[in-house]
């Protein structure tokens, strides 16, 4: 009997029991849809993390103080205060550096305009805008002369503008941070959220203003460096570590009192973590495919029992063992593949729901869809073989006597 004829016979058998066939395929439908959607969610998360880190800049190095050294074999909590403005000046001498800026943090309530607002004040230099690839929407950035004089001037983000100066231009207006009056000289272009952080909820001040007038310290919280290109980042990192170790007079073999983080390394680690989670989600969803295969095996065994007399008649009129085997095996494969196709179509709708209604980023991965469909066919072969073999090995005489 030709394969086309066997497929036709299998189709008729499946259509005779539509409800049972649909329930049999349900496990495969759910399994395929789950795998495609779960992998799509994982891939969407990877792309979102990649975009967020790229928005921060992939050629950026961030230098922070190192942890407090161990005492008695126990690492003490907290960070050392080791980075200074002198370190920033020494780092400027490194070739292939596009810009370098210290960052000194201070939090406080900003009062002015139409009310008050709790925000974060960052003490920086004009190079900070270059490092972060940020632009001014209005006004000007403070100058090096204003930094040397610890001037009471600020550039504010759009969130601060919306909260305090809704409806009018804040440039030239005054605000207070704590008890210190500050003149607004510029407004930053809106950037939105990144990794859950509102980038526009910020007030930029000269770094010396924050250090001398607000924090009362000679140390900065971190130093941000922008290399001229991605290719130069590794060399810049190595030279920055060498410069800082010399500046801090650290002997060879002594642990550095600072940490240098590479945005590219962060991206790789975040992507690797997300990829592992995607594989885990896909594997968990794939279990339902196995469960669906067991359901197919169960129904095919029931079908063999129900159709024992039919099998005997086929054998009596000349059907060979291979014909019976192929008939039931093809029925199993058709059930599995059709279920896989329905599941794949369903996954398209689920991905749309995730993106447009739930707001969970997910993407369709064609390779995953193809592999899921192929795997559904393999499940049909694997779990359909035993029932098909059992049917093919029935004794024709006993099968004809079966009631």
C-alpha positions, 0 to 999 in steps of 0.5 A: 500500500502506498504512503499516500493511501496510508495517509488518506486512511489515517486521515479518515480514521482521525476524522471519524473520532474528531473529539478524541483526536483533538483531545489526543493532540492537546498535549502536543498543541500545548507543548509546541505553543509553550516551547515557542512562547517561552523561548520567545519571551527569553529571547525578547528579554535578551534583546531588551537587556542588550538594548538597555546596556547599549543605551548606556554605552558599550565602550564605557568603563566604570571605576568604583572603589573596591571592597574593604580588605579582609580582616582575620580572613573575613571580608568586611562590608562596605566600600573603601573611599579611594578615588579622587579628582587627582585620579581623574586627571591622571586618567586623562593622559591615557591614549584612546580615551574619548572622555572621562568624568568623576561622579559624586552622588548626593540625594536630597529634596529639591524645592522650587518652581511649583513644589518640591521633589525628591531626586538624585544630585550627581556631581560631574564634569562636562565630559559626563554628557560625552560619556553618556552620549547625552545632549542638552535640550535647552540652556548650557552646561556648566564650565570648567571655571564653574567647576573650579569655583564650586559654582551653585549651578545645575542642569536638570532632567525632564522629570524634574522639569515636569514635577517642578516647572510644568508649563514654563521654561526653568532655565534661569530659575532657582531651586534649593537642594537642602538649604543651598540655592541653585541656579538652573542653567540647562535642561537635558534631553529626555531619555526615558527609563533604562533597566527600571531607572528613570534617567531623567530624574536627575540634577547635574551639578559641578562635581566640586559643588557636591563634594565641597558644599553637600557631601564634605568629602574629597573622594568621588563615588565613581569614575566613568570613562568612554573609549574612542571605540569598542576595539580600544576598550580592553587596552584602555581598561588595562592602562587605566588599572595600571595608572590607578595602581601607580597613583594609589602606590599599590605594590605588585601582588597587592589587591587593587582598592578599586574595581573596573567594570566593562559594559561589554562584559556586563552585556555578555554576562547578562546575555548569558544569564538570560540565555540560560533562563531561556533554555531552562524555560524551553526545557520545562515547556518541552516536558509537555511535549513528552506528556503529549506523546504519552497521550498519543501512545495511550490513545493509539493502544486503545485504537489498536484494541478497538480495531483488532477485527479491522486489522484481521480483515486487512491481513486476510485480504493481503495486507502485510505486517509492514502495511499495518505497522505503517498505517498506525505509525502514520496515524500517530505522526499525523496526530502529532504533526497536526497538533504541532501545526495548531500549537505553532499557529496558537503561539503567534497569537500568544506572542502578540498578546504578550507584546501588545496587551501584557507588555512582556517583550517576546519575539518569534524565533523561526528556528524554535518554531521549526525545531518544535514542529520537527520534534512533534513529528519525532514524538509521533514516531517514538510514541506511535511505534509501540502501538503500531508494532503491536497492531502489526504483530496480531495473529490474523485468525485471533484478530478475526475472532475478536469481538 
